[in-house]
């Protein structure tokens, strides 16, 4: 296996790791939000807004990390 093949393989593993980590983070966030809303339904709007912003931040970091993985594989 040459070095470029290893770089592509490492980028694939990196992108997969980023995807799983982002999915895990968002699932923990959603779980905590659902528990909070079930305990205090009148705060559902505030909790929902915070969850959307936080999930977008997690997705942004995941997208940036995946892009870096692919850029490093092309170097």
N, C-alpha and C positions, 0 to 999 in steps of 0.2 A: 504494500500500500504506500502510495507516495504522500508527500506532505499536504498536497491540496485535498486529497481525499480525506485525510485525517481532519483537516480544517473544516470541511463540509460536515463531517460526522460530529465534530465538537459543536459546531453551530447548531446543528439539529438537536443535539442533546440540550444545549443551552436554551434554545427556543422552547423546547418541551418543558424544561424545568421552570422557565418563566411563566408559561401558560398554566401549569399546575399550581404554582405558588399564587398567581393572581386569582385563580378559581377558588383556591382554599381561602384566601383572604376575603374575597367577596362573600363566600358562603358563611364564614364566621360573622361578618358584618351583618348580613341579612338575618342570620339566626338571632343575633343580639337585638336587632331592630324589631323583629317580630315579638320577641319576649317583652321588650319595652312597650310596644304598642298594646300587647295583650294585658299588661299590668296597668297601663295608664292610657286608655283610648283617647282621652282629650288632647294628648300631646302627639297624636299621630302625624299631624301636618309638619310639626317641627322635626320630628324624628325622620320622616320621609325625606324632607329636604336635605338634612344632614347626611343621610345614607346615600342619596344620589350624588352629592358632591364628593363624598369620600370614595364611593365606587368609581367615579370618574378619575379621581387621582390615582387610585390603584391601577386602573386600566392604562392611564397615561404612563406610569412607571413601567408597566409590563410591556407596552408597545415600544417604549424607548429601549428597554433591555433587549427585546427581540430584534430590533433594528440594529443595535450594536453587535449582537451575535452574528447577524448576517453580514454586516460590514466587515467584521473581523475575518470572516471566512473568505471574503473576496480579496483580502490584502495580500 
